[in-house]
Amino acid sequence: MQPSLKPALALLFAIAGLFLAPAARAQVHSAVDAPAPVDLALGYSYLRGNAPPGGCGCFSMNGGSASLGIPLKSGRFAILGEATAVRGSHISDNGYDLALNLFTAGLRFKPAMRRTAWQPFGLVLAGGAQGKGSLVRASLGGDGFGAVAFALNVGGGVDYRVNRHFGVRLIQADYLLTTFDNHLNNNQNNLSINAGAVLYFGR
């Protein structure tokens, strides 16, 4: 009668487990402790604005945006800088045009999402906005060189990470407040929507 192979196989797996378990634990700890990468997002920007005072006066603007995220120690929080340039024309019955440049910085938060390529995030940014065009000269208190105002972004979005170095920003939707002088309430409440590509640098 031939001896059973089951005890021998069980012993073999037990020995292999003793050697492989420390390596597996080290790999897990290395992945957890690895620093989060710096990310650069480039994409299309859509802004729904209401610059003319009184009522909505809503209009659309299109352009592009770029943001750079530098993670802090935990990787959940990052220092984020964002630049956006959009332009709109044929605003209101007067046919005004407006070019808006935004430069903001602040904090971004990413919740821990294990074993998934989806990554939601939230952000709070503050900085400045520059407006140029005939709408600025007529309604926002500026001259031919433009007007400057405070800007505040509050919002968030979702990224999908394709691989170690590339991802897709499916959507970023922000409430954007600007404070251009419009001779009424000096507030413009805008909706900003961005989408595009994300590049990751580092581990």
N, C-alpha and C positions, 0 to 999 in steps of 0.2 A: 504494500500500500504506500502510495507516494505521500509525503508530508504536505499539509495544507500551506498555501502561500499567504493566507490572510494574516497570520501573526507577523510574518517577515515584512509584508508590505506596510502593516501598521507601524512596525518599528522603524522602517525606512522613512515614512512620512513624519514620524515624531522627531527623528534626528534632523531631517531637512528643516522642519519647523523651528527647531532650536537655533539653527544657523540663519534662517531667513527672516525670522521675526525682528531681530534687532535692526537689520537692514531696512525692512519695511517701515519700522517706527522712525528711523533716521530720515527716510525719504519723506514721510508725512510731516515731520517737524521742519524739514528743510523747506517744504512747500509752504507751510504756514508762516514760517519766520522770514521767508524771502521778501525783500522789499518790493512794494508795489511799483509798477512802472510809471514813468512820466508819460503823459498822453497829450497828443496834439490833435485837435478836431478842426476839420475844414469842411465848410458846407454852404448850402443855400439858406437864405434867411427871408422870411416873409413877416412883414409888420403891418398890423391893422391899427391905424392911428386915428386920433380925433383932435388934431391940433386947433382947428378953428373954434373959438369960444362960442358957447351957447348951443345947447342940444348936443347931438352926436357929432355931426360934421365928419363922419367916418370916411376913410379912404385907405387904399392899399399901397404898400411900398414893397419893393423887391431888391435883393442884393445878396451879399455874402457875409460870412462870419468866420472867425478863427478864435480858438481858445486853447490855452495851455494850462494843464493841471500838474502841479508838483505835489506829490503825496507827502503827508506828514508821517511820523513814525509808525502809527498804527495802520496806515494805508486806507482807513475808512474816511478820514478827512484829508482834504487837499487844499492848497492855496491855488485859486483859479483866477486867471486873467482872461478877459474876453474883449475882442474888438469886432464891431459890426458896422457895415456901411450899407445903407439902403437908399433907394431913390423912388420918388413917385411924381407923377405928372397929371395934368388935367384935374387938379384938386378943386372941388366946388365949381360953381357956375362961372367963376372968374378965371378958371384954367390955370391956377397957380401950380408951381412945381416946388419940390422940397427934396433936398439931399440931407440925410441924417447920418452922422458918424457918432458911434457910442464906444466909450472906453471905460470898462468897469472891472473891478477886482473884488475878491472876497473869499468865501469858504464854500466848498462843495462837500457833501456827505454821500457816501456809498454804503448801504447796508451790506452785511456779509451774505453772499449768495454762493453756497457751495455746490459743486457738481452741476453747474449750469452755466451756459454761455450768456444768459440774460443778466444785465446789470442796470437796475434802476438807480437814480441819483436825485438829489435835491440840492439847491444852491441859493445863496443870498449874496448879491454883488452890489457894489455902489461905486459911483464914479462920475464921469461927465459926459455930456452930449453936446455936439456942435450941429447947428442947423444952418443950411444955406439955401438960397433960392428966393423966388418971388413971394412965396408964402411967408418967409421970415421977414422980408422987408415990409410986407403989408399987414401981417397979423401978429407976429411974434416979437416985435420990438427990436429987431435987428437991422443991420445995414447991409451993404453989399459984401462985407467981409464975414457976415454970418452972426449968429448969436450962440452963446454958451450957457448951459444950464446943468443943474444936478440931475443925475440919473440913478434909478434903483431897479434892479432885477430881482424878482423872487419867483422861483419856479422849480422845474425839474424835468426829467426825461428818462429814456431807456436806451441803452446801448446793447448791441449784440456782438460778442467777440468771436470773430471767425477763426483766428489763430493767435499765436503769441504776439504778433506784430501788427495786426490789422483788425479793425472792427467797423461796425456800421452804427451810426447814430440814427436810430429809427425816428425819434422825435425828441425835441426839447421845446417845451412850452413855458413861457415866462410872462408874468405880469410886469410890464415896464412902465415906470412912472418917470416923467420928465417935468421940469419946472420952468419952461420958457415963459417969458413975460408976454401974456396975451391980453393985457389990459382988463382982465376980468377976474379969474381965479388963479392964474399962473400954474395950473396943473394940466397935464395931458396923460390920460390913462390909455395905455396901448397894450396890445397883445402881440408878443413876439414868438414866432415858431421857426425852429431851425432843424435841419436834417443834413446828413452827409457822412463823411468817412472819419474814422479815428485811427491814428497811428500811435503805437506803443513803443517806448524806448526803454531799454533795460530789461531786467529779468521779469 
